Amino acid sequence: VTEEILTALKAANNIKTFTTKYVNSFVDVTFKEYLDSLLAAKSVKKAAVIKASGLTDSYAFQIFQGFRSPSSDKLLALAIGLGVTFDECQKLLKLAGVNELYVKNRRDAIIIYGIEKGLGVPELNDVLFELEEFTL
């Protein structure tokens, strides 16, 4: 879908016509709004996500309130605690302004594997440690 939109943008003769046609394709959601929507969609409480993430309460609540710009590892721990899919994780990372996971990076591939297999933060950290990669 993204490639189709990009192709249409490159071929567009008029930006106003293009933006009108693709208005529903644009992402105009903030990191905080997306995080809140994930919480609602998964019907989980912030406290449960924080506990599962292994982050401190105060730090995690600051992330939820939009007062902190966490590192990618902190975001990954929070995302895994939330039980996100790979695509949801990628969008969360992107909206937070940090690098998305890259399958050709060994550590990222391990993290993607953990997300896909539904590993929790402690289990994923065990795998990362065992494979001599930095833990979250």
mmCIF file of the C-alpha atoms, coordinates in Angstrom:
data_MODEL
# 
_entry.id   MODEL 
# 
loop_
_atom_site.group_PDB 
_atom_site.id 
_atom_site.type_symbol 
_atom_site.label_atom_id 
_atom_site.label_alt_id 
_atom_site.label_comp_id 
_atom_site.label_asym_id 
_atom_site.label_entity_id 
_atom_site.label_seq_id 
_atom_site.pdbx_PDB_ins_code 
_atom_site.Cartn_x 
_atom_site.Cartn_y 
_atom_site.Cartn_z 
_atom_site.occupancy 
_atom_site.B_iso_or_equiv 
_atom_site.pdbx_formal_charge 
_atom_site.auth_seq_id 
_atom_site.auth_comp_id 
_atom_site.auth_asym_id 
_atom_site.auth_atom_id 
_atom_site.pdbx_PDB_model_num 
ATOM 1   C CA . VAL A 1 1   ? 0.000  0.000   0.000   1.00 0.00 ? 1   VAL A CA 1 
ATOM 2   C CA . THR A 1 2   ? 2.779  2.447   0.881   1.00 0.00 ? 2   THR A CA 1 
ATOM 3   C CA . GLU A 1 3   ? 4.499  1.771   -2.433  1.00 0.00 ? 3   GLU A CA 1 
ATOM 4   C CA . GLU A 1 4   ? 1.237  2.440   -4.291  1.00 0.00 ? 4   GLU A CA 1 
ATOM 5   C CA . ILE A 1 5   ? 0.824  5.775   -2.540  1.00 0.00 ? 5   ILE A CA 1 
ATOM 6   C CA . LEU A 1 6   ? 4.434  6.726   -3.220  1.00 0.00 ? 6   LEU A CA 1 
ATOM 7   C CA . THR A 1 7   ? 4.046  5.834   -6.903  1.00 0.00 ? 7   THR A CA 1 
ATOM 8   C CA . ALA A 1 8   ? 0.875  7.939   -7.094  1.00 0.00 ? 8   ALA A CA 1 
ATOM 9   C CA . LEU A 1 9   ? 2.627  10.838  -5.361  1.00 0.00 ? 9   LEU A CA 1 
ATOM 10  C CA . LYS A 1 10  ? 5.527  10.738  -7.811  1.00 0.00 ? 10  LYS A CA 1 
ATOM 11  C CA . ALA A 1 11  ? 3.106  10.715  -10.735 1.00 0.00 ? 11  ALA A CA 1 
ATOM 12  C CA . ALA A 1 12  ? 0.805  13.422  -9.333  1.00 0.00 ? 12  ALA A CA 1 
ATOM 13  C CA . ASN A 1 13  ? 0.430  16.629  -11.281 1.00 0.00 ? 13  ASN A CA 1 
ATOM 14  C CA . ASN A 1 14  ? -1.388 18.412  -8.466  1.00 0.00 ? 14  ASN A CA 1 
ATOM 15  C CA . ILE A 1 15  ? -0.582 17.972  -4.765  1.00 0.00 ? 15  ILE A CA 1 
ATOM 16  C CA . LYS A 1 16  ? -4.006 19.203  -3.640  1.00 0.00 ? 16  LYS A CA 1 
ATOM 17  C CA . THR A 1 17  ? -5.747 16.556  -5.757  1.00 0.00 ? 17  THR A CA 1 
ATOM 18  C CA . PHE A 1 18  ? -3.349 13.894  -4.484  1.00 0.00 ? 18  PHE A CA 1 
ATOM 19  C CA . THR A 1 19  ? -3.816 14.784  -0.802  1.00 0.00 ? 19  THR A CA 1 
ATOM 20  C CA . THR A 1 20  ? -7.587 14.864  -1.224  1.00 0.00 ? 20  THR A CA 1 
ATOM 21  C CA . LYS A 1 21  ? -7.620 11.451  -2.891  1.00 0.00 ? 21  LYS A CA 1 
ATOM 22  C CA . TYR A 1 22  ? -5.350 9.844   -0.265  1.00 0.00 ? 22  TYR A CA 1 
ATOM 23  C CA . VAL A 1 23  ? -6.613 11.698  2.811   1.00 0.00 ? 23  VAL A CA 1 
ATOM 24  C CA . ASN A 1 24  ? -7.458 8.431   4.604   1.00 0.00 ? 24  ASN A CA 1 
ATOM 25  C CA . SER A 1 25  ? -3.979 7.021   4.002   1.00 0.00 ? 25  SER A CA 1 
ATOM 26  C CA . PHE A 1 26  ? -2.055 9.632   5.956   1.00 0.00 ? 26  PHE A CA 1 
ATOM 27  C CA . VAL A 1 27  ? -0.852 8.914   9.479   1.00 0.00 ? 27  VAL A CA 1 
ATOM 28  C CA . ASP A 1 28  ? -1.750 11.838  11.684  1.00 0.00 ? 28  ASP A CA 1 
ATOM 29  C CA . VAL A 1 29  ? -1.558 10.176  15.055  1.00 0.00 ? 29  VAL A CA 1 
ATOM 30  C CA . THR A 1 30  ? 0.896  10.980  17.803  1.00 0.00 ? 30  THR A CA 1 
ATOM 31  C CA . PHE A 1 31  ? 2.936  8.449   19.733  1.00 0.00 ? 31  PHE A CA 1 
ATOM 32  C CA . LYS A 1 32  ? 0.825  9.027   22.854  1.00 0.00 ? 32  LYS A CA 1 
ATOM 33  C CA . GLU A 1 33  ? -2.447 8.665   20.931  1.00 0.00 ? 33  GLU A CA 1 
ATOM 34  C CA . TYR A 1 34  ? -1.258 5.441   19.348  1.00 0.00 ? 34  TYR A CA 1 
ATOM 35  C CA . LEU A 1 35  ? -0.083 4.055   22.681  1.00 0.00 ? 35  LEU A CA 1 
ATOM 36  C CA . ASP A 1 36  ? -3.469 4.913   24.211  1.00 0.00 ? 36  ASP A CA 1 
ATOM 37  C CA . SER A 1 37  ? -5.267 3.243   21.295  1.00 0.00 ? 37  SER A CA 1 
ATOM 38  C CA . LEU A 1 38  ? -3.200 0.073   21.770  1.00 0.00 ? 38  LEU A CA 1 
ATOM 39  C CA . LEU A 1 39  ? -4.074 -0.005  25.470  1.00 0.00 ? 39  LEU A CA 1 
ATOM 40  C CA . ALA A 1 40  ? -7.755 0.328   24.638  1.00 0.00 ? 40  ALA A CA 1 
ATOM 41  C CA . ALA A 1 41  ? -7.666 -2.210  21.797  1.00 0.00 ? 41  ALA A CA 1 
ATOM 42  C CA . LYS A 1 42  ? -5.928 -4.803  23.956  1.00 0.00 ? 42  LYS A CA 1 
ATOM 43  C CA . SER A 1 43  ? -8.091 -4.000  27.010  1.00 0.00 ? 43  SER A CA 1 
ATOM 44  C CA . VAL A 1 44  ? -5.135 -3.870  29.359  1.00 0.00 ? 44  VAL A CA 1 
ATOM 45  C CA . LYS A 1 45  ? -4.352 -1.569  32.240  1.00 0.00 ? 45  LYS A CA 1 
ATOM 46  C CA . LYS A 1 46  ? -1.242 0.572   32.311  1.00 0.00 ? 46  LYS A CA 1 
ATOM 47  C CA . ALA A 1 47  ? -0.164 -1.006  35.605  1.00 0.00 ? 47  ALA A CA 1 
ATOM 48  C CA . ALA A 1 48  ? -0.204 -4.501  34.082  1.00 0.00 ? 48  ALA A CA 1 
ATOM 49  C CA . VAL A 1 49  ? 1.795  -3.345  31.052  1.00 0.00 ? 49  VAL A CA 1 
ATOM 50  C CA . ILE A 1 50  ? 4.328  -1.612  33.283  1.00 0.00 ? 50  ILE A CA 1 
ATOM 51  C CA . LYS A 1 51  ? 4.768  -4.702  35.430  1.00 0.00 ? 51  LYS A CA 1 
ATOM 52  C CA . ALA A 1 52  ? 5.210  -6.910  32.351  1.00 0.00 ? 52  ALA A CA 1 
ATOM 53  C CA . SER A 1 53  ? 7.696  -4.448  30.819  1.00 0.00 ? 53  SER A CA 1 
ATOM 54  C CA . GLY A 1 54  ? 9.998  -4.391  33.841  1.00 0.00 ? 54  GLY A CA 1 
ATOM 55  C CA . LEU A 1 55  ? 10.194 -0.592  33.732  1.00 0.00 ? 55  LEU A CA 1 
ATOM 56  C CA . THR A 1 56  ? 9.860  1.467   36.874  1.00 0.00 ? 56  THR A CA 1 
ATOM 57  C CA . ASP A 1 57  ? 6.383  2.816   37.538  1.00 0.00 ? 57  ASP A CA 1 
ATOM 58  C CA . SER A 1 58  ? 7.361  6.475   37.462  1.00 0.00 ? 58  SER A CA 1 
ATOM 59  C CA . TYR A 1 59  ? 9.402  6.168   34.258  1.00 0.00 ? 59  TYR A CA 1 
ATOM 60  C CA . ALA A 1 60  ? 6.704  4.212   32.432  1.00 0.00 ? 60  ALA A CA 1 
ATOM 61  C CA . PHE A 1 61  ? 3.910  6.559   33.514  1.00 0.00 ? 61  PHE A CA 1 
ATOM 62  C CA . GLN A 1 62  ? 5.954  9.467   32.175  1.00 0.00 ? 62  GLN A CA 1 
ATOM 63  C CA . ILE A 1 63  ? 6.142  7.654   28.828  1.00 0.00 ? 63  ILE A CA 1 
ATOM 64  C CA . PHE A 1 64  ? 2.377  7.087   28.851  1.00 0.00 ? 64  PHE A CA 1 
ATOM 65  C CA . GLN A 1 65  ? 1.768  10.755  29.637  1.00 0.00 ? 65  GLN A CA 1 
ATOM 66  C CA . GLY A 1 66  ? 4.082  11.862  26.855  1.00 0.00 ? 66  GLY A CA 1 
ATOM 67  C CA . PHE A 1 67  ? 6.593  13.496  29.219  1.00 0.00 ? 67  PHE A CA 1 
ATOM 68  C CA . ARG A 1 68  ? 9.478  11.129  28.368  1.00 0.00 ? 68  ARG A CA 1 
ATOM 69  C CA . SER A 1 69  ? 11.206 10.332  25.112  1.00 0.00 ? 69  SER A CA 1 
ATOM 70  C CA . PRO A 1 70  ? 12.491 6.858   25.909  1.00 0.00 ? 70  PRO A CA 1 
ATOM 71  C CA . SER A 1 71  ? 15.228 4.895   24.187  1.00 0.00 ? 71  SER A CA 1 
ATOM 72  C CA . SER A 1 72  ? 14.251 2.201   21.720  1.00 0.00 ? 72  SER A CA 1 
ATOM 73  C CA . ASP A 1 73  ? 15.022 -0.516  24.288  1.00 0.00 ? 73  ASP A CA 1 
ATOM 74  C CA . LYS A 1 74  ? 12.657 1.051   26.842  1.00 0.00 ? 74  LYS A CA 1 
ATOM 75  C CA . LEU A 1 75  ? 9.997  1.332   24.143  1.00 0.00 ? 75  LEU A CA 1 
ATOM 76  C CA . LEU A 1 76  ? 10.557 -2.270  23.128  1.00 0.00 ? 76  LEU A CA 1 
ATOM 77  C CA . ALA A 1 77  ? 10.163 -3.417  26.731  1.00 0.00 ? 77  ALA A CA 1 
ATOM 78  C CA . LEU A 1 78  ? 6.941  -1.421  27.003  1.00 0.00 ? 78  LEU A CA 1 
ATOM 79  C CA . ALA A 1 79  ? 5.669  -2.742  23.664  1.00 0.00 ? 79  ALA A CA 1 
ATOM 80  C CA . ILE A 1 80  ? 6.433  -6.334  24.625  1.00 0.00 ? 80  ILE A CA 1 
ATOM 81  C CA . GLY A 1 81  ? 4.753  -5.773  27.995  1.00 0.00 ? 81  GLY A CA 1 
ATOM 82  C CA . LEU A 1 82  ? 1.734  -4.563  26.045  1.00 0.00 ? 82  LEU A CA 1 
ATOM 83  C CA . GLY A 1 83  ? 1.749  -7.682  23.876  1.00 0.00 ? 83  GLY A CA 1 
ATOM 84  C CA . VAL A 1 84  ? 1.966  -5.898  20.541  1.00 0.00 ? 84  VAL A CA 1 
ATOM 85  C CA . THR A 1 85  ? 2.318  -7.507  17.153  1.00 0.00 ? 85  THR A CA 1 
ATOM 86  C CA . PHE A 1 86  ? 5.428  -6.869  15.077  1.00 0.00 ? 86  PHE A CA 1 
ATOM 87  C CA . ASP A 1 87  ? 3.592  -4.318  12.907  1.00 0.00 ? 87  ASP A CA 1 
ATOM 88  C CA . GLU A 1 88  ? 2.227  -2.507  15.969  1.00 0.00 ? 88  GLU A CA 1 
ATOM 89  C CA . CYS A 1 89  ? 5.720  -2.447  17.440  1.00 0.00 ? 89  CYS A CA 1 
ATOM 90  C CA . GLN A 1 90  ? 7.183  -0.982  14.264  1.00 0.00 ? 90  GLN A CA 1 
ATOM 91  C CA . LYS A 1 91  ? 4.551  1.753   14.180  1.00 0.00 ? 91  LYS A CA 1 
ATOM 92  C CA . LEU A 1 92  ? 5.092  2.546   17.857  1.00 0.00 ? 92  LEU A CA 1 
ATOM 93  C CA . LEU A 1 93  ? 8.847  2.857   17.344  1.00 0.00 ? 93  LEU A CA 1 
ATOM 94  C CA . LYS A 1 94  ? 8.362  4.998   14.258  1.00 0.00 ? 94  LYS A CA 1 
ATOM 95  C CA . LEU A 1 95  ? 5.929  7.362   15.975  1.00 0.00 ? 95  LEU A CA 1 
ATOM 96  C CA . ALA A 1 96  ? 8.349  7.679   18.902  1.00 0.00 ? 96  ALA A CA 1 
ATOM 97  C CA . GLY A 1 97  ? 11.046 8.807   16.484  1.00 0.00 ? 97  GLY A CA 1 
ATOM 98  C CA . VAL A 1 98  ? 13.447 5.923   17.064  1.00 0.00 ? 98  VAL A CA 1 
ATOM 99  C CA . ASN A 1 99  ? 14.762 3.302   14.659  1.00 0.00 ? 99  ASN A CA 1 
ATOM 100 C CA . GLU A 1 100 ? 12.419 0.518   13.730  1.00 0.00 ? 100 GLU A CA 1 
ATOM 101 C CA . LEU A 1 101 ? 13.550 -3.088  14.053  1.00 0.00 ? 101 LEU A CA 1 
ATOM 102 C CA . TYR A 1 102 ? 15.631 -4.295  11.110  1.00 0.00 ? 102 TYR A CA 1 
ATOM 103 C CA . VAL A 1 103 ? 15.587 -8.009  10.316  1.00 0.00 ? 103 VAL A CA 1 
ATOM 104 C CA . LYS A 1 104 ? 19.165 -7.936  8.951   1.00 0.00 ? 104 LYS A CA 1 
ATOM 105 C CA . ASN A 1 105 ? 20.450 -6.787  12.336  1.00 0.00 ? 105 ASN A CA 1 
ATOM 106 C CA . ARG A 1 106 ? 21.102 -9.886  14.475  1.00 0.00 ? 106 ARG A CA 1 
ATOM 107 C CA . ARG A 1 107 ? 19.879 -8.374  17.746  1.00 0.00 ? 107 ARG A CA 1 
ATOM 108 C CA . ASP A 1 108 ? 16.787 -6.917  16.073  1.00 0.00 ? 108 ASP A CA 1 
ATOM 109 C CA . ALA A 1 109 ? 16.068 -10.290 14.462  1.00 0.00 ? 109 ALA A CA 1 
ATOM 110 C CA . ILE A 1 110 ? 16.145 -11.923 17.903  1.00 0.00 ? 110 ILE A CA 1 
ATOM 111 C CA . ILE A 1 111 ? 13.762 -9.278  19.237  1.00 0.00 ? 111 ILE A CA 1 
ATOM 112 C CA . ILE A 1 112 ? 11.434 -9.753  16.253  1.00 0.00 ? 112 ILE A CA 1 
ATOM 113 C CA . TYR A 1 113 ? 11.504 -13.508 16.929  1.00 0.00 ? 113 TYR A CA 1 
ATOM 114 C CA . GLY A 1 114 ? 10.589 -12.844 20.565  1.00 0.00 ? 114 GLY A CA 1 
ATOM 115 C CA . ILE A 1 115 ? 7.694  -10.591 19.597  1.00 0.00 ? 115 ILE A CA 1 
ATOM 116 C CA . GLU A 1 116 ? 6.410  -13.109 17.045  1.00 0.00 ? 116 GLU A CA 1 
ATOM 117 C CA . LYS A 1 117 ? 6.640  -15.967 19.577  1.00 0.00 ? 117 LYS A CA 1 
ATOM 118 C CA . GLY A 1 118 ? 4.956  -13.919 22.322  1.00 0.00 ? 118 GLY A CA 1 
ATOM 119 C CA . LEU A 1 119 ? 7.937  -13.961 24.664  1.00 0.00 ? 119 LEU A CA 1 
ATOM 120 C CA . GLY A 1 120 ? 7.788  -11.694 27.681  1.00 0.00 ? 120 GLY A CA 1 
ATOM 121 C CA . VAL A 1 121 ? 10.599 -9.296  28.522  1.00 0.00 ? 121 VAL A CA 1 
ATOM 122 C CA . PRO A 1 122 ? 12.354 -11.692 30.958  1.00 0.00 ? 122 PRO A CA 1 
ATOM 123 C CA . GLU A 1 123 ? 12.248 -14.569 28.462  1.00 0.00 ? 123 GLU A CA 1 
ATOM 124 C CA . LEU A 1 124 ? 13.444 -12.394 25.609  1.00 0.00 ? 124 LEU A CA 1 
ATOM 125 C CA . ASN A 1 125 ? 16.251 -11.018 27.763  1.00 0.00 ? 125 ASN A CA 1 
ATOM 126 C CA . ASP A 1 126 ? 17.304 -14.594 28.540  1.00 0.00 ? 126 ASP A CA 1 
ATOM 127 C CA . VAL A 1 127 ? 17.529 -15.363 24.809  1.00 0.00 ? 127 VAL A CA 1 
ATOM 128 C CA . LEU A 1 128 ? 19.432 -12.139 24.106  1.00 0.00 ? 128 LEU A CA 1 
ATOM 129 C CA . PHE A 1 129 ? 21.863 -12.865 26.938  1.00 0.00 ? 129 PHE A CA 1 
ATOM 130 C CA . GLU A 1 130 ? 22.337 -16.472 25.843  1.00 0.00 ? 130 GLU A CA 1 
ATOM 131 C CA . LEU A 1 131 ? 23.176 -15.276 22.326  1.00 0.00 ? 131 LEU A CA 1 
ATOM 132 C CA . GLU A 1 132 ? 25.572 -12.662 23.709  1.00 0.00 ? 132 GLU A CA 1 
ATOM 133 C CA . GLU A 1 133 ? 23.476 -9.642  22.747  1.00 0.00 ? 133 GLU A CA 1 
ATOM 134 C CA . PHE A 1 134 ? 22.581 -6.684  24.930  1.00 0.00 ? 134 PHE A CA 1 
ATOM 135 C CA . THR A 1 135 ? 19.392 -7.242  26.904  1.00 0.00 ? 135 THR A CA 1 
ATOM 136 C CA . LEU A 1 136 ? 16.544 -4.801  26.963  1.00 0.00 ? 136 LEU A CA 1 
# 
